[in-house]
Amino acid sequence: MSSPSTPSAAAPAGHRPELHGLRGLAIALVVLYHVFFDRVSGGVDVFLFISAFFLTGSFVRRMEDGRPMAPLAYWARTFKRLLPPAVLIILATLAGVRLLLPPSTWMPAIDDAVASLLQVENWLLIDRGTDYEAAATSSTSPLQHFWSLSIQGQVFLLWPLLFALCAVLVRRFGLSPRRLAAGLFALIAVASFLWSVIATATQQEVAYFDTTTRIWEFAAGSLLALWPAANPSTTAAPTGRSRQLRIALGWAGLAALISTGALIDGRSMFPGWIAAVPLLGATGVFLAGTTGARLGADRLLSSRPFSFLGDVSYGLYLIHWPLLTLTVLATGRESAGLLRGTLIIAVSLVLAWLLTRLVDAPIRRWRWANARPLRAATVVTAVLAIGLAPSLGAQALLQRAADEAEHRAFADNPGARVLDPEYVPHPEADPDAAPLPTAATVRADWGLLEGPCEGEIEPEVPSVAEGCQSTDAPEGAPVVVAVGNSRLRQSAMSLLAPAQEHGWRLVLIHKNSCQYLPGEMTYSGQECYDHNLAVADYLRELAPDAVAMNTTVYRGMGPETISAVLDEEVPELLALEIPVIALRTPPRAVENPLDCLDAGGSPEECTTPLDPRHMPTQRTDSARLDELQGPVHPVDLLPVLCPEHECRPLIGNIYVFQDEHHITATYMQSTGGEVQRQLAGSGFQW
C-alpha cells in the first residue's frame, strides 16, 4: 500500500480529508480482523482501490496538460518512498524469526524477504501452495502480508506504461485522454473481474494471491478517478435534497465497508465478485464527497483519529502482521486472544507512528532526493542493496550448511535404506549428525532437477514448458517422463537415482494443484484442464521410453481411490507401447510433523497413525492394473513412507514429511533402492 502522503497520492483536485481517513479506516479494519476475528475485512481491496484512484488522477492531468508521462521518474519517486520503511520492517522481521522461531522457518522467511523486496511475494506464495484460509502454523510467513504490497508494486510498474501508451495514442490520433483511458481501464476491469470470478470458484487459494484476479480493483479505482461525480471540484457544493442524498450515500458506503467482514465470511470467496461489496462501499464515500454536514460520514472520516490512522496506515500495515505472527508462533497459540491482541494493536500503532515520523516522512520530504529522478533512483538502488545483501547473505550461509551436510549424507543420513533388512550402518557414520534436510531448509525441500527442458524434449506449449525440468544425460539417452501435481513432483525424486545410475534422462512436468487427468475438469479449473491436454499431446509427440504418474488418489479425507488416468490415458500410452510406471500416491500425515517437532515433541510423540481403512496395505488400483494389457509397472512406496502404517517424522536421520501433504525430496531420493527393486520385480528394463 502506498504511503498516504505521496506524489502519487496527491489529491486529484483539492484536498480530500475524508479519503485520507477512509484509507486509515481500511487498514484499521485489516488489523482488527487479522488480530481478533481471522476473517477478510475487504480493507486491503479498498486500499488498492484508493491507490489507483489517486495515481490515475495524476497521470490523466499530465495527459490533458500535454506533459510527458515520465514513467522512470514516477517509479524512482514512488519506490524511493515505499522501500525504506518496507526494508526496515523486513530486516527486523528476519531478526525476529531468527531469535524467536525454529530453524525450519528461517529459509522460507528469507525467501519471503527477497520476494517482497522484488515485488513478487504473491507469486512466491502461489508457487509455495500457500492457503490463505489455513490456520497459523510454523509454515505461516511473518512476511505473508507483502502479497498485496507486491501486487500494488506490480501495478505501480504497469500503470505508468499504460498511460504512456495512451499519451502516444492521444497525440497521434487526437483522442480524448479521459475517454481513451476510460475505455482501456474498462476493458481491463471487465476481463479481470470475469477471470477473478472464475478463478475464485475453481482455485480460490491461487486466485487470492494472483495479480490478474486483483487488477480489476485497481482498474475500478482508475475508472472512478475518471468519473466527474467522484471529483468534488467538478460538481457544485451540495445543497438541499442533493446534500441529504450525499449524506445518506456516505453513511451507506461506510456501513457496507465496515459490515463486509462482520456479516460475510468471505475467506473462501475473495477476490471474486464479493470484493465488489467493500469497493462499492468506498465508492459511496467517494461520491458523497465533502457534504459540509455536521453528521456526515465525511465529517467522521475527516476527524483527528481517522486522520491519524491515515497518516500511519502504511506503517501500520507493515508492522502489525509480523508482530502478530511472531507473537502467536513464538507462544504456540492459535490466536492472539483479547488481551494480547489489544497489546499487539497498541504496540503496532506506536511503532507505526515512529516509523512514519522517523523514516517515512523524512525520506518523503528529502529535498536532495526529490530534486531529481536520478537521485531518487539512487536511493532506491541503495535501499534495495541494504535489504537484499543480508537476506541473500543469510540465504547463502544456510545453503552452504545444507550442502556441507549433504556431503556426508550417505554415511550419516541413509533415509529409507535403514528399512532394508540387509542394511548395515556406514562405519564412519556420525551418531550425532543432524538430520537432512537441514532444519533451515526442510520446509523448502521441493523436488528440483538441475536443468530446463531443451532441445528435442522442449515442450511447445508455455504452460508445459514452465513446469518442465530435466536431468543431464547424453544425447540420445532413454527418457522417462514423470507428470502430475506437486505431490508427483516429490514422488518423481524416487526415480532420480535409478535413472542416473542406468544413464536415463529423467524429465519432470508438474503443475501445482493440478492432478494429471487429461480430459477431466478438476477443482483447479480450466487452466489445469488445458494444461493436462497439452501434456498428453506432448507425451504422444515425444514418445518417451517410459512415463511415470500417480494412478491412485488420496486427499487425506476418505479412502484412497483409483485415478481416472487408468480409464483412457494409461491404456492409450500402453497401446503406443510406452511403458507406464504406476506410482501409488504418497500418504498424508494427520498433522504437520514438523510443527510437532518445532513445538518440542519427540519423534515418537510426533508419529501419527495412517488409517488402514483409508489407505490399506494393498493399493486400491491393484486389480485394475492387473487388467491392463501392456507394459505397466506398479511402484508402491507406502511401506517405506509410513512403515507399518505409522507416519514417522524421521527415518534414517532424514525428515520424511515437508508438511502434512508432501514428502521431502531428500527422503524420496533415498527410496531409489526400493524403486529399483520393485521395478526389477515387475520386469521393467532400464
C-alpha positions as CSV (number, residue, x, y, z in Angstrom):
1,M,0.0,0.0,0.0
2,S,1.4,3.3,-0.9
3,S,2.2,5.8,1.8
4,P,-0.6,8.2,2.4
5,S,1.2,11.5,1.7
6,T,2.9,10.9,-1.6
7,P,3.2,12.4,-5.0
8,S,1.1,9.6,-6.4
9,A,-1.3,10.1,-3.6
10,A,-1.7,13.8,-4.1
11,A,-5.3,14.8,-4.4
12,P,-6.6,14.9,-7.9
13,A,-8.1,18.3,-7.4
14,G,-8.4,19.8,-4.0
15,H,-7.8,18.2,-0.6
16,R,-10.0,15.2,0.3
17,P,-9.5,14.7,4.0
18,E,-12.3,12.1,4.1
19,L,-10.4,9.9,1.7
20,H,-7.3,10.1,3.9
21,G,-9.5,8.9,6.8
22,L,-11.0,6.2,4.6
23,R,-7.5,4.9,3.9
24,G,-6.9,4.8,7.6
25,L,-10.2,3.0,8.3
26,A,-9.5,0.4,5.6
27,I,-6.1,-0.5,7.2
28,A,-7.7,-0.4,10.7
29,L,-10.2,-3.0,9.6
30,V,-7.5,-5.2,8.2
31,V,-5.7,-5.1,11.5
32,L,-8.7,-5.7,13.7
33,Y,-9.9,-8.6,11.6
34,H,-6.4,-10.1,11.4
35,V,-5.9,-9.9,15.2
36,F,-9.3,-10.7,16.6
37,F,-11.6,-12.4,14.0
38,D,-9.4,-14.2,11.5
39,R,-11.6,-13.0,8.7
40,V,-11.3,-11.0,5.5
41,S,-12.4,-7.4,6.0
42,G,-12.2,-6.0,2.5
43,G,-9.9,-3.3,3.7
44,V,-7.0,-4.3,1.5
45,D,-9.2,-4.2,-1.5
46,V,-10.3,-0.6,-0.6
47,F,-6.7,0.4,-0.1
48,L,-5.7,-0.8,-3.5
49,F,-8.8,0.9,-4.9
50,I,-7.8,4.2,-3.4
51,S,-4.2,4.0,-4.6
52,A,-5.4,3.5,-8.2
53,F,-7.8,6.5,-7.8
54,F,-5.0,8.9,-6.9
55,L,-2.5,7.5,-9.3
56,T,-4.9,7.8,-12.2
57,G,-5.9,11.4,-11.5
58,S,-2.2,12.5,-11.5
59,F,-1.4,10.9,-14.9
60,V,-4.6,11.9,-16.6
61,R,-4.0,15.6,-15.7
62,R,-0.5,15.2,-17.2
63,M,-2.0,13.9,-20.5
64,E,-4.5,16.7,-20.6
65,D,-1.8,19.3,-20.0
66,G,0.4,17.8,-22.6
67,R,3.2,17.0,-20.1
68,P,5.4,13.8,-20.5
69,M,4.3,10.7,-18.6
70,A,7.9,10.2,-17.4
71,P,7.4,6.6,-16.0
72,L,11.0,6.3,-15.0
73,A,10.8,9.4,-12.8
74,Y,7.5,8.2,-11.3
75,W,9.0,4.8,-10.5
76,A,12.0,6.4,-8.9
77,R,9.9,8.7,-6.7
78,T,7.4,6.1,-5.8
79,F,9.8,3.3,-4.7
80,K,12.1,5.8,-3.1
81,R,9.2,6.4,-0.7
82,L,7.9,2.9,-0.3
83,L,11.0,0.8,0.0
84,P,12.8,2.3,3.0
85,P,10.1,1.6,5.6
86,A,9.5,-1.8,4.0
87,V,13.2,-2.7,4.1
88,L,13.4,-1.8,7.8
89,I,10.4,-4.0,8.7
90,I,11.6,-6.9,6.6
91,L,15.1,-6.9,8.2
92,A,13.5,-6.5,11.7
93,T,11.1,-9.4,10.9
94,L,14.0,-11.6,9.8
95,A,15.8,-10.8,13.1
96,G,12.6,-11.8,15.0
97,V,12.3,-15.0,13.1
98,R,15.9,-15.9,13.9
99,L,15.5,-15.1,17.6
100,L,12.0,-16.5,18.2
101,L,11.1,-19.2,15.7
102,P,12.6,-22.6,15.0
103,P,15.3,-23.1,12.3
104,S,12.8,-24.7,9.9
105,T,11.2,-21.3,9.4
106,W,14.5,-19.4,8.6
107,M,14.9,-20.2,4.9
108,P,11.3,-19.7,4.0
109,A,11.4,-16.3,5.7
110,I,14.5,-15.3,3.8
111,D,12.8,-16.4,0.6
112,D,9.8,-14.2,1.5
113,A,12.1,-11.3,2.3
114,V,13.8,-11.4,-1.1
115,A,10.5,-11.9,-2.9
116,S,8.9,-9.0,-1.0
117,L,11.8,-6.6,-1.9
118,L,11.5,-7.6,-5.5
119,Q,7.7,-7.1,-5.5
120,V,6.9,-10.8,-6.3
121,E,5.8,-12.2,-2.9
122,N,2.3,-13.0,-4.2
123,W,3.8,-15.3,-6.9
124,L,6.1,-17.0,-4.4
125,L,3.1,-17.7,-2.1
126,I,1.3,-19.2,-5.1
127,D,4.3,-21.3,-6.1
128,R,4.6,-22.5,-2.5
129,G,0.9,-23.5,-2.4
130,T,0.0,-21.2,0.4
131,D,-3.6,-21.3,1.5
132,Y,-4.8,-18.0,3.0
133,E,-7.5,-19.8,4.9
134,A,-5.1,-22.2,6.7
135,A,-4.7,-21.7,10.4
136,A,-1.5,-20.2,11.8
137,T,1.3,-22.8,11.9
138,S,5.1,-22.7,11.7
139,S,4.7,-22.5,8.0
140,T,2.8,-19.2,8.2
141,S,5.1,-16.5,6.9
142,P,5.5,-13.3,9.1
143,L,6.0,-11.5,5.7
144,Q,3.0,-13.0,4.0
145,H,1.2,-9.7,4.1
146,F,3.6,-8.4,1.4
147,W,1.5,-10.2,-1.1
148,S,-0.8,-7.2,-1.5
149,L,2.2,-4.8,-1.5
150,S,3.7,-6.8,-4.3
151,I,0.6,-6.6,-6.4
152,Q,0.5,-2.9,-5.7
153,G,4.1,-2.6,-6.7
154,Q,3.4,-4.5,-10.0
155,V,0.6,-2.2,-10.8
156,F,2.7,0.8,-10.0
157,L,5.1,-0.5,-12.6
158,L,2.4,-1.3,-15.2
159,W,0.0,1.7,-14.9
160,P,2.6,4.4,-16.0
161,L,3.3,2.3,-19.1
162,L,-0.4,2.1,-19.9
163,F,-0.7,5.9,-19.5
164,A,2.4,6.4,-21.7
165,L,0.7,4.3,-24.4
166,C,-2.4,6.3,-24.0
167,A,-0.4,9.6,-24.3
168,V,1.1,8.3,-27.6
169,L,-2.3,7.5,-29.0
170,V,-3.7,10.8,-27.8
171,R,-1.0,12.8,-29.6
172,R,-1.1,10.6,-32.7
173,F,-4.9,10.4,-33.3
174,G,-6.1,13.5,-31.3
175,L,-8.2,11.3,-29.0
176,S,-9.8,12.4,-25.7
177,P,-7.4,11.4,-22.9
178,R,-10.2,10.6,-20.4
179,R,-12.3,8.7,-22.9
180,L,-9.3,6.6,-24.1
181,A,-8.2,5.9,-20.5
182,A,-11.7,5.0,-19.5
183,G,-12.0,2.6,-22.4
184,L,-8.7,0.9,-21.6
185,F,-9.4,0.5,-17.9
186,A,-13.0,-0.6,-18.5
187,L,-11.6,-3.4,-20.7
188,I,-9.1,-4.4,-18.1
189,A,-11.7,-4.2,-15.3
190,V,-14.2,-6.4,-17.1
191,A,-11.7,-9.0,-18.2
192,S,-10.0,-9.2,-14.8
193,F,-13.3,-9.3,-12.9
194,L,-14.7,-12.2,-15.0
195,W,-11.4,-14.1,-14.6
196,S,-11.5,-13.4,-10.9
197,V,-15.0,-14.9,-10.5
198,I,-14.0,-18.0,-12.5
199,A,-10.6,-18.5,-10.8
200,T,-12.1,-17.9,-7.3
201,A,-14.7,-20.5,-7.9
202,T,-12.3,-23.1,-9.2
203,Q,-9.0,-22.5,-7.4
204,Q,-9.5,-19.9,-4.7
205,E,-6.3,-20.5,-2.9
206,V,-4.4,-19.4,-6.0
207,A,-6.8,-16.7,-7.1
208,Y,-6.4,-15.0,-3.7
209,F,-2.8,-14.0,-4.4
210,D,-3.0,-13.7,-8.2
211,T,-2.3,-10.3,-9.7
212,T,-4.6,-11.0,-12.6
213,T,-7.6,-11.7,-10.4
214,R,-7.0,-8.5,-8.4
215,I,-6.1,-6.0,-11.1
216,W,-9.7,-5.2,-11.7
217,E,-9.8,-3.5,-8.3
218,F,-7.1,-1.1,-9.5
219,A,-8.9,-0.6,-12.8
220,A,-12.1,0.2,-10.9
221,G,-10.3,2.8,-8.9
222,S,-8.9,4.3,-12.2
223,L,-12.4,4.4,-13.7
224,L,-13.7,6.2,-10.6
225,A,-11.0,8.8,-10.9
226,L,-12.2,9.4,-14.4
227,W,-15.8,9.9,-13.3
228,P,-16.6,13.6,-12.7
229,A,-19.1,12.9,-10.0
230,A,-16.3,11.4,-7.9
231,N,-14.3,14.6,-8.1
232,P,-15.7,17.4,-5.9
233,S,-14.1,20.1,-8.0
234,T,-16.3,19.2,-11.0
235,T,-19.6,19.5,-9.1
236,A,-21.3,22.2,-7.2
237,A,-21.4,22.1,-3.4
238,P,-24.4,20.0,-2.4
239,T,-27.4,21.8,-1.0
240,G,-30.9,20.7,0.0
241,R,-32.1,17.3,-1.2
242,S,-28.8,16.7,-3.0
243,R,-27.0,17.2,0.3
244,Q,-29.2,14.8,2.1
245,L,-28.7,12.2,-0.6
246,R,-25.0,12.6,-0.3
247,I,-25.1,12.3,3.4
248,A,-27.1,9.1,3.1
249,L,-24.8,7.8,0.4
250,G,-21.7,8.4,2.6
251,W,-23.1,6.5,5.5
252,A,-24.4,3.7,3.4
253,G,-21.0,3.3,1.8
254,L,-19.3,3.4,5.2
255,A,-21.8,0.8,6.6
256,A,-21.1,-1.5,3.6
257,L,-17.4,-1.4,4.1
258,I,-17.4,-1.9,7.8
259,S,-20.0,-4.7,7.6
260,T,-18.2,-6.7,4.9
261,G,-16.1,-8.7,7.3
262,A,-18.7,-8.7,10.0
263,L,-21.6,-10.1,8.0
264,I,-19.9,-12.0,5.2
265,D,-17.5,-14.9,6.0
266,G,-15.6,-14.2,2.7
267,R,-12.3,-16.0,3.4
268,S,-13.1,-18.6,0.7
269,M,-15.0,-16.1,-1.5
270,F,-12.3,-13.4,-2.1
271,P,-11.3,-12.0,-4.5
272,G,-14.3,-12.8,-6.7
273,W,-17.5,-10.8,-7.0
274,I,-17.6,-10.4,-3.2
275,A,-14.7,-8.0,-3.4
276,A,-17.1,-5.6,-5.2
277,V,-19.0,-5.1,-1.9
278,P,-16.4,-3.1,0.0
279,L,-15.4,-1.3,-3.2
280,L,-19.0,-0.2,-3.7
281,G,-19.0,1.0,-0.1
282,A,-15.8,3.0,-0.7
283,T,-17.4,4.4,-3.9
284,G,-20.3,5.7,-1.8
285,V,-17.8,7.7,0.3
286,F,-16.1,9.0,-2.9
287,L,-19.4,10.1,-4.4
288,A,-20.7,11.7,-1.2
289,G,-17.7,14.0,-1.2
290,T,-17.4,16.8,1.3
291,T,-21.0,17.4,2.4
292,G,-20.3,20.1,5.0
293,A,-22.8,18.4,7.3
294,R,-22.0,18.0,11.0
295,L,-23.4,14.5,10.9
296,G,-22.0,13.4,7.6
297,A,-19.8,10.3,7.2
298,D,-17.1,12.6,5.7
299,R,-17.0,14.6,8.9
300,L,-16.3,11.4,10.9
301,L,-13.6,10.3,8.4
302,S,-12.0,13.8,8.5
303,S,-11.8,13.8,12.3
304,R,-8.5,13.6,14.1
305,P,-8.5,9.9,15.0
306,F,-9.1,8.9,11.4
307,S,-6.6,11.4,10.1
308,F,-4.0,9.9,12.4
309,L,-4.9,6.4,11.1
310,G,-4.5,7.7,7.6
311,D,-1.1,9.2,8.4
312,V,0.3,5.9,9.9
313,S,-1.7,3.5,7.6
314,Y,1.3,2.3,5.6
315,G,3.4,1.7,8.7
316,L,0.5,0.1,10.5
317,Y,0.0,-2.4,7.7
318,L,3.8,-3.2,7.5
319,I,4.1,-3.7,11.2
320,H,1.0,-5.4,12.5
321,W,1.3,-8.7,10.7
322,P,4.9,-9.6,11.7
323,L,4.2,-8.6,15.2
324,L,1.0,-10.7,15.3
325,T,2.5,-13.8,13.7
326,L,5.8,-13.7,15.6
327,T,3.8,-13.5,18.9
328,V,1.4,-16.3,18.0
329,L,4.0,-18.6,16.7
330,A,6.5,-18.0,19.4
331,T,3.9,-18.6,22.1
332,G,2.4,-21.7,20.4
333,R,-1.1,-20.2,20.5
334,E,-3.7,-20.5,17.7
335,S,-4.7,-16.8,18.1
336,A,-3.6,-13.8,20.0
337,G,-6.6,-13.5,22.3
338,L,-8.3,-10.4,23.6
339,L,-5.5,-9.2,25.9
340,R,-2.5,-10.0,23.7
341,G,-4.4,-8.8,20.6
342,T,-5.1,-5.4,22.2
343,L,-1.5,-5.1,23.2
344,I,-0.3,-6.0,19.7
345,I,-2.5,-3.3,18.2
346,A,-1.4,-0.7,20.7
347,V,2.3,-1.6,20.1
348,S,1.7,-1.6,16.3
349,L,0.2,1.9,16.4
350,V,3.1,3.3,18.4
351,L,5.7,1.6,16.1
352,A,3.8,2.7,13.0
353,W,3.8,6.3,14.3
354,L,7.6,6.1,14.9
355,L,8.2,4.5,11.5
356,T,6.2,7.3,9.8
357,R,7.8,10.1,11.8
358,L,11.4,8.9,11.7
359,V,11.6,7.1,8.4
360,D,8.7,7.6,6.1
361,A,8.2,11.4,6.4
362,P,11.9,12.4,6.4
363,I,12.5,10.4,3.2
364,R,9.3,11.6,1.6
365,R,10.4,15.2,2.3
366,W,14.1,14.7,1.5
367,R,14.8,17.7,-0.8
368,W,18.0,16.4,-2.2
369,A,16.4,13.1,-3.3
370,N,13.2,14.8,-4.5
371,A,15.1,17.3,-6.7
372,R,15.9,14.9,-9.5
373,P,14.6,11.5,-10.5
374,L,18.2,10.1,-10.8
375,R,18.8,10.9,-7.2
376,A,15.6,9.2,-6.2
377,A,16.6,6.2,-8.3
378,T,20.0,6.1,-6.5
379,V,18.2,6.0,-3.1
380,V,16.0,3.1,-4.4
381,T,19.1,1.2,-5.5
382,A,20.9,1.8,-2.2
383,V,17.9,0.7,-0.2
384,L,17.4,-2.4,-2.2
385,A,21.1,-3.3,-1.7
386,I,20.7,-2.8,2.1
387,G,17.7,-5.1,2.1
388,L,19.0,-7.8,-0.3
389,A,22.6,-8.0,0.9
390,P,21.9,-9.5,4.4
391,S,19.0,-11.6,3.0
392,L,21.0,-13.1,0.3
393,G,24.0,-13.5,2.5
394,A,22.0,-15.4,5.1
395,Q,20.4,-17.5,2.4
396,A,23.9,-18.4,1.1
397,L,25.1,-19.4,4.6
398,L,22.1,-21.6,5.3
399,Q,22.5,-23.3,1.9
400,R,26.2,-23.8,2.4
401,A,25.5,-25.5,5.7
402,A,22.9,-27.7,3.9
403,D,25.4,-28.6,1.2
404,E,28.1,-29.5,3.7
405,A,25.7,-31.8,5.5
406,E,24.8,-33.5,2.2
407,H,28.4,-34.4,1.6
408,R,28.2,-36.8,4.4
409,A,24.6,-37.9,3.7
410,F,25.4,-41.4,2.5
411,A,27.1,-42.2,5.8
412,D,25.1,-40.1,8.2
413,N,21.6,-39.9,6.6
414,P,20.6,-43.2,5.0
415,G,16.9,-42.4,5.0
416,A,14.8,-45.2,3.6
417,R,17.8,-47.5,3.3
418,V,17.7,-48.3,7.0
419,L,14.4,-50.2,6.4
420,D,16.1,-52.7,4.2
421,P,16.6,-55.9,6.4
422,E,20.1,-56.2,5.0
423,Y,21.1,-52.6,5.8
424,V,24.5,-52.2,7.5
425,P,25.4,-48.8,9.0
426,H,28.3,-47.0,7.5
427,P,31.5,-47.5,9.6
428,E,32.2,-43.7,9.6
429,A,28.6,-42.7,10.4
430,D,28.4,-39.9,13.0
431,P,25.7,-40.8,15.5
432,D,25.2,-37.1,16.4
433,A,24.8,-35.9,12.8
434,A,22.0,-33.5,12.2
435,P,19.0,-34.7,10.1
436,L,18.6,-33.8,6.5
437,P,17.3,-31.6,5.0
438,T,18.7,-29.1,7.5
439,A,16.2,-27.6,9.8
440,A,16.5,-24.3,8.0
441,T,15.7,-25.7,4.5
442,V,13.3,-28.6,5.2
443,R,10.2,-26.7,4.5
444,A,11.6,-25.6,1.1
445,D,12.8,-29.1,0.2
446,W,11.0,-29.4,-3.1
447,G,11.9,-31.8,-5.9
448,L,14.2,-30.0,-8.3
449,L,16.1,-31.3,-11.3
450,E,19.2,-29.4,-12.4
451,G,18.2,-28.3,-15.9
452,P,15.4,-27.0,-18.1
453,C,13.8,-29.0,-20.9
454,E,15.7,-28.0,-24.0
455,G,16.3,-29.4,-27.5
456,E,14.3,-32.4,-28.5
457,I,12.5,-32.6,-25.2
458,E,11.4,-28.9,-25.1
459,P,7.6,-28.5,-24.9
460,E,6.0,-26.1,-27.3
461,V,3.1,-25.1,-25.0
462,P,4.2,-22.4,-22.5
463,S,2.3,-23.9,-19.5
464,V,4.0,-27.2,-20.1
465,A,7.4,-25.7,-20.6
466,E,7.1,-23.6,-17.4
467,G,6.8,-26.7,-15.2
468,C,9.4,-28.8,-17.1
469,Q,12.7,-29.8,-15.6
470,S,15.3,-32.4,-16.7
471,T,18.4,-34.2,-15.6
472,D,21.5,-34.0,-17.6
473,A,22.1,-37.0,-19.9
474,P,24.0,-37.9,-23.1
475,E,22.3,-37.1,-26.4
476,G,20.0,-40.0,-27.4
477,A,19.7,-41.3,-23.8
478,P,16.5,-43.1,-22.9
479,V,13.9,-40.7,-21.4
480,V,11.4,-41.3,-18.6
481,V,8.8,-38.5,-18.1
482,A,7.0,-38.0,-14.8
483,V,3.8,-35.9,-15.0
484,G,1.4,-34.6,-12.3
485,N,1.0,-32.1,-9.5
486,S,3.2,-31.1,-6.5
487,R,2.8,-34.5,-4.9
488,L,4.0,-36.2,-8.0
489,R,6.9,-33.7,-8.1
490,Q,8.1,-35.1,-4.9
491,S,7.4,-38.8,-5.9
492,A,9.4,-38.3,-9.0
493,M,12.5,-37.8,-6.9
494,S,12.4,-41.5,-6.1
495,L,13.3,-42.2,-9.8
496,L,16.3,-39.8,-9.8
497,A,19.0,-42.2,-8.6
498,P,17.9,-45.3,-10.6
499,A,17.6,-43.1,-13.8
500,Q,21.0,-41.6,-13.3
501,E,22.6,-45.0,-12.5
502,H,21.3,-46.5,-15.7
503,G,22.1,-43.5,-17.9
504,W,18.5,-42.4,-18.5
505,R,17.2,-38.8,-18.6
506,L,14.5,-38.0,-16.1
507,V,12.0,-35.3,-17.2
508,L,9.6,-33.9,-14.7
509,I,6.5,-32.0,-15.8
510,H,4.4,-30.7,-13.0
511,K,1.8,-28.0,-12.2
512,N,0.9,-27.3,-8.5
513,S,-2.6,-28.3,-7.5
514,C,-3.1,-29.8,-11.0
515,Q,-3.7,-33.5,-10.8
516,Y,-2.9,-35.2,-14.1
517,L,-6.3,-36.1,-15.5
518,P,-6.4,-35.3,-19.3
519,G,-9.9,-34.6,-20.4
520,E,-11.3,-34.3,-16.8
521,M,-12.3,-30.9,-15.3
522,T,-10.8,-30.9,-11.8
523,Y,-11.2,-28.4,-9.0
524,S,-8.3,-26.5,-10.4
525,G,-10.4,-25.3,-13.3
526,Q,-9.9,-24.5,-17.0
527,E,-6.3,-23.7,-16.8
528,C,-5.4,-27.1,-15.4
529,Y,-7.7,-28.8,-17.9
530,D,-5.9,-27.1,-20.8
531,H,-2.5,-27.9,-19.3
532,N,-3.3,-31.6,-18.9
533,L,-4.4,-31.9,-22.5
534,A,-1.2,-30.2,-23.6
535,V,0.9,-32.6,-21.5
536,A,-1.0,-35.5,-23.1
537,D,-0.2,-34.2,-26.6
538,Y,3.4,-33.7,-25.5
539,L,3.8,-37.3,-24.4
540,R,2.3,-38.6,-27.6
541,E,4.6,-36.5,-29.7
542,L,7.8,-37.2,-27.6
543,A,7.0,-40.9,-27.3
544,P,9.4,-41.3,-24.3
545,D,10.8,-44.6,-23.2
546,A,8.6,-44.6,-20.1
547,V,6.0,-42.4,-18.4
548,A,5.5,-42.2,-14.6
549,M,2.4,-40.9,-13.0
550,N,0.2,-41.4,-9.9
551,T,-2.5,-43.9,-10.5
552,T,-4.3,-43.5,-7.2
553,V,-5.7,-40.5,-5.4
554,Y,-5.7,-39.8,-1.6
555,R,-6.8,-36.5,-0.3
556,G,-6.5,-37.2,3.4
557,M,-10.3,-37.4,3.8
558,G,-12.0,-40.6,2.9
559,P,-10.4,-43.7,1.3
560,E,-7.8,-43.9,-1.4
561,T,-9.4,-44.0,-4.9
562,I,-8.4,-45.1,-8.4
563,S,-7.3,-42.3,-10.6
564,A,-9.2,-41.7,-13.8
565,V,-6.0,-41.9,-15.8
566,L,-6.4,-45.7,-15.8
567,D,-9.6,-45.3,-17.9
568,E,-8.1,-43.8,-21.0
569,E,-4.7,-42.1,-20.6
570,V,-2.7,-45.2,-19.4
571,P,-4.3,-47.6,-21.9
572,E,-3.5,-45.2,-24.7
573,L,0.1,-45.0,-23.7
574,L,0.3,-48.8,-23.4
575,A,-1.2,-49.1,-26.8
576,L,1.6,-46.9,-28.1
577,E,4.0,-49.4,-26.4
578,I,5.1,-46.8,-23.9
579,P,5.8,-48.4,-20.6
580,V,3.9,-46.8,-17.6
581,I,5.4,-46.6,-14.1
582,A,2.2,-46.6,-12.0
583,L,3.2,-44.8,-8.8
584,R,0.9,-45.1,-5.8
585,T,0.2,-41.6,-4.5
586,P,2.0,-40.8,-1.2
587,P,0.2,-40.8,2.1
588,R,-0.7,-37.7,4.0
589,A,0.0,-37.1,7.7
590,V,-2.8,-36.3,10.1
591,E,-0.9,-33.1,11.0
592,N,2.4,-31.5,10.0
593,P,5.1,-33.5,11.9
594,L,7.5,-30.5,11.6
595,D,5.1,-28.3,13.6
596,C,5.0,-31.0,16.2
597,L,8.8,-31.3,16.4
598,D,9.2,-27.5,16.4
599,A,6.8,-27.4,19.4
600,G,9.2,-29.6,21.3
601,G,7.7,-33.0,20.6
602,S,9.9,-36.1,20.3
603,P,9.9,-38.2,17.1
604,E,7.8,-40.8,18.8
605,E,5.3,-38.2,20.0
606,C,5.1,-36.7,16.5
607,T,4.4,-40.0,14.8
608,T,0.8,-40.3,13.6
609,P,-1.1,-43.4,12.6
610,L,-2.3,-43.9,9.0
611,D,-5.9,-45.2,8.9
612,P,-5.7,-48.6,7.0
613,R,-9.4,-48.1,6.0
614,H,-8.4,-45.0,4.1
615,M,-5.1,-46.3,2.8
616,P,-4.9,-50.1,3.0
617,T,-1.8,-52.2,2.8
618,Q,-2.8,-53.3,-0.8
619,R,-3.1,-50.4,-3.2
620,T,-6.6,-49.6,-4.4
621,D,-5.8,-49.9,-8.0
622,S,-4.0,-53.3,-7.9
623,A,-6.9,-55.2,-9.6
624,R,-7.3,-52.6,-12.3
625,L,-3.6,-52.6,-13.0
626,D,-3.7,-56.4,-13.4
627,E,-6.4,-56.0,-16.1
628,L,-4.4,-53.7,-18.3
629,Q,-2.7,-55.0,-21.4
630,G,0.8,-53.8,-21.9
631,P,4.0,-52.8,-20.0
632,V,2.6,-51.3,-16.8
633,H,5.0,-51.4,-13.7
634,P,3.5,-50.7,-10.3
635,V,5.6,-48.9,-7.6
636,D,4.2,-48.7,-4.1
637,L,6.4,-46.8,-1.6
638,L,3.9,-46.8,1.3
639,P,5.9,-49.4,3.2
640,V,8.9,-47.1,3.3
641,L,7.0,-43.8,3.7
642,C,4.8,-44.9,6.6
643,P,6.2,-48.3,7.8
644,E,3.5,-50.4,9.5
645,H,1.0,-47.6,8.8
646,E,2.9,-45.3,11.2
647,C,3.9,-41.9,9.7
648,R,7.2,-41.0,11.4
649,P,8.7,-37.5,11.1
650,L,12.2,-39.0,10.8
651,I,13.5,-42.2,9.2
652,G,17.2,-42.9,8.8
653,N,18.1,-39.4,10.0
654,I,16.1,-37.8,7.2
655,Y,12.9,-35.8,7.6
656,V,10.1,-37.7,5.9
657,F,7.4,-35.0,5.7
658,Q,7.9,-31.5,4.4
659,D,4.3,-30.7,5.5
660,E,1.3,-32.9,6.1
661,H,0.7,-33.3,2.3
662,H,4.2,-33.7,0.9
663,I,7.2,-36.0,1.4
664,T,10.6,-34.2,1.4
665,A,12.5,-34.5,-1.9
666,T,15.5,-35.7,0.2
667,Y,13.7,-38.6,1.7
668,M,12.1,-39.5,-1.7
669,Q,15.6,-39.7,-3.2
670,S,16.6,-42.2,-0.5
671,T,13.9,-44.6,-1.7
672,G,15.6,-45.1,-5.0
673,G,16.8,-48.6,-4.0
674,E,13.2,-49.7,-3.2
675,V,12.0,-48.3,-6.5
676,Q,14.8,-50.2,-8.3
677,R,13.8,-53.4,-6.5
678,Q,10.1,-53.1,-7.4
679,L,10.7,-52.1,-11.0
680,A,13.0,-55.1,-11.4
681,G,10.4,-57.3,-10.0
682,S,7.8,-56.1,-12.4
683,G,10.1,-56.7,-15.4
684,F,11.0,-53.1,-16.2
685,Q,14.1,-52.8,-18.3
686,W,16.3,-49.8,-17.8
